[in-house]
Amino acid sequence: MARHYRTVPGTAFDIGNYLFLALYGLLAIFPFVYIIAGSFASDAELTERAVFLIPKAFTVAAYEYIFSTNIIMRSVWVSIYITVVGTIFNLIFTVTMAYPLARKALPGRNTFLNLVIFSMLFGGGMIPTYLVIRELNLLDSLWALIIPGAISAFNLIIVKNFFQELPPELEEAARIDGCTELGLLWKIVLPLSKPVLATFTLFYAVGHWNSFFSALLYINNPEKWPLQVMLRQIVMLSQSAAGDMASMDPNFVKPPDQAIKMAVIVIGTVPILLVYPFLQKHFAKGVMIGSVKG
């Protein structure tokens, strides 16, 4: 067996590449580490020290405030509700539309696909969408944050392509055994589609968790604000947000500005970040399999 000898330039390139990637990774993770450290620091230290990774004196005052009032925690539960219910709706509508579109014998299939592609290139715009939401009496309703984005055209096409690549022999065998279309979808197609479903579950969930613009447009009641809107109010409009919170809670006490901002950022990021390790292995497989063929 021939041995593979590394050349000096090749070894030097590998070392430089590893160092560059390590430095790039540190630069990417540094801001989040600083936010975490700052959430446990006092306002005085945040003012005195421009950058640090470990606070001189740990304090959990910011987190005590967050968990002592129901204002922010209520927004956390609103975000969880929108994320869970919205993701379920996304998957149901995406799968039930992608499955028939994956059948080439479907009458009008090309027309429907062209309409889906058209929606990726052209949209009604913010004002027409707002008028539709208003006419449907969805203003100040959490359903206004779920129903309009029930299907992503891009995700729909990827899932459809994935369904098309499943072995047709499995479906033929299931039909011979008397399996209906719904039974075929539930017992054959969905179990074989776990990679792509897991991938887009995370995509949809992250989209719902991070969404705030739709809530700004459609939700006027502060009690229905999701976490990202509350975070925006605290970070960008701290004075007005404090006034809203004071009107909602008579016992409201304004917390340290910088520490509470960083603590809310941590709380808004960590929950969805914890989901990644469980679904990360499905990313490349789920997306690439569904995007190879059209």
N, C-alpha and C positions, 0 to 999 in steps of 0.2 A: 504493500500500500504506500503510495507516494505521500510524503509529508508536505504539509503546507507551511512554508516559512514566510513570516511577516517581514516586509521590508521596513527600513527605518522611516522613510516618508509615510508609509501606511500606518505604522504605529503612532507616529507623531500626529497624523491626522485624526486617528481614533481618540487619542488623549485630548487633543484640542476640541474635538466634537463633544466628548463627554463633559469637559469643563464648561463649554458654552451652554450645553443643555442644562447642566446643573445650575449655572448662574441664572439662566433664563427661568428655570423652575423656582429658584429662590426669589427672583424679582416678582414672579407671579403670585407667590404665596405671602410675600412680605406684607402687603397692605392688609390682608385679612388677619394676620398675626398681630399687626399693630392695632387693628380695631378690637380684637379680643383683649389685648393687654390694656388698651385704653378704657374698655368697659369696666375694668377692675381697678382703675386708678381714680384719684381725686381730681377735681377740677383744677386745683392749684398745681398739681404735677403736670396735668395736660397743658397748662399755660406756661409753666417753666421749661418743660422739656419738649422740644419740637418733635423728636422721633425717639421711640424706645420700644423694646420688645418685652421687657419685664418691668412692671411698676415697682417703685421703691416700697410702697405700702399697699397691700391688697385691701380693697374695700368692695363690699357687695351692695352698697347703698343704691346704686342704679337698679340692680335686679330686685332688691327689696321693694323699691317703688313700683316697678312693673308688676310684680306679683301681689302687691298689696292693694291695687286698685283694679276694678273690673273693666276699666275703659280699654286698656290695651289688650288684656286677655280676651275680652269680648271680640275684638277685631281679629285676634288669633283664631278663635273658633269660627268666625265668619270665613276666614281664609281657608281653614280646613274644610268647612262645608262646601265652599265653592270648588275647591280642588278635588275633593272626593266625588261629589255629585257631578260636577262638570266633566271630569275624566271618564266616569261611567257613561254619561251621555255621549261623549265624543267617541268612545270605543263602540258603543251600540250602533250609532248612526253610521260611523265609518265602515264597520264590518258589514252591516246589512246593505249598504250601498255598493261597497267594493265587490261583494260576493256575486251579485247578478251581473255586474259590469265585467267580471272576469270570464263570463260565458259568451263566447263569440257568436253563439246562435241567438242571443237576446235580440228581439226586434228593436230597432232604433238605438242600438248600442253606441254606434259612432256619434249619433246626435247628442246623446247624453254625455259622452266623453268630451266632445267639443264644447259643450256648455260648461263642463267642469274646468276645462283648460281656459275658456274665456273668463271665468271668474277669477283665475289666477292673474290675469293680465289687466282686467278692468273691474273696478268696484264702484258702488254707488256714491261713496263719499261719506263724510262725517254727518253732514246735515240731513241728507235723505235717510240715513240709518237712524238718526235720532228721531226723525218724524215717524218712521215705522215703529220704533220702540214705544213712542208716545201713543200712537194709534192703537197699539196692542195692549195698552194699559200696563206696561211693564216698568214704567218709571218708579224708582224707589223700591224695586223688587230685585232680589238676588237672581231671579231667572233672567233678567236683562244681561247678566254677566255670563250666562251659561248658554242660552238658546241661540243667540246670533252667531256664535262660533262653534256650533255643534259639529261641523265637519270642516276639516282643513283639506283643501283641494290637493295640495302637495302630498299630504299623508295618505289621502284616499288613493291616489295613483300608485304610490309605492305598495300599499296593501293589496290593491288590485293586481299588480304585477306579481306579487308574491303568490297570490291565489292561483294565478295562471300557470305558475311553474310547478304546482303540486302534481304528482303522478296521476294521470287520468285513470290508470288501472284501479287505483284504490276507490275512486268514485264509482266506476263501473261495477266493481265487486259489491259495494254497498247497495247500489240500486238493485242488483240481482237478488240480494238478501231482503229486499223490500223496504229499504231505507228511504224516507221522504227527504225533500230538499232541506227542511229544517233539521231533520235528524242527521243528514249528511254534513251540514254546516256545524252542528253542535258536537257530533261524535267523531268526525273525521277531520274536517278542515281546521277547526279551532285548536284541537290538540297538537296538530302539526305546525301551527302558526305561532307557537309560544314565543320564539325569538322576535318576530316582527311586532307582535302584540305587546310584549314587554318593553320594547324600544319606544313605541309610540305612546304607551301608557306614561312613560317618564316624560316624553316630549310634551304631551298634553298637560300633565300634572305641573311641570315646571312653568308652562305658559300661564296656567290659571293662578299659580302661586305668586308669580311675579307681576301679573297684570294689575294695573292701577288706573290707566287712562279711561277705560270703560266705566269704572266706578266713579271717577270724577264727573263723567258726563251724565250718568243715569241715576246715581245714588245721592240724594240730598240729605237723607237722615244720617247723622253721624253714628248712630247706633248700628248701622248696617255697613259701615266702612270696613273694608278688608284691611289686613295688616299693612299692606304696601301703601295704601292711602294714608293710614295713620302715621306710618314712617315718613312719608313725604311731608305731612303736616308738621311733624316734629322737627325734621331736618331743615326744611325750606321756609316754613311759616310758623316758627316756634311760638311767636307771640300770639298769633290768632288761634293756633291750636291750643295754647294754654287757656285762652279765653273760652273756647268751645268746651274743653274738658272741665273747666271750672263751672260752667253753666250746667254740665251734665252731672257733676259730682260736687256737692257742697264741701266735702272734706278734702278736696283736691289741694295738694301742696306742690308747688313747682319744684321739680328735682334739679340737680346739677345739670346744666345744659349739655356739655360735651359728653359726659359719661353716659347720660341717658340716651343720647343719639347713638352712641356706639353700641350700647347694650341692646337697643331695639334692632340695630342692623344685625347683630349676632343672632338674636331670636328670629329675625326674618330670614336668615340664611341657613342656619344649622338644620332645621327640620327637613327641608328639601334636600340639603346636602347629604343627610344620612341615608337617603333613598338610593343614591348613586351606586354605592358598592354592591347592592343586591341586583341591580339591573345592568351594570356596566358591561358585563360579559356578553350581553345580547346586542350591544350597539352595532358593532361592525357587521356581525352576521345578519341581524335583522334588516338593516338598511341596505347592505350590499346585495343580499339575495333578491330583494324586491326591486332593485334598480338595474339589474343586469340586462333584462329584456323588457321590451315595451309591448 
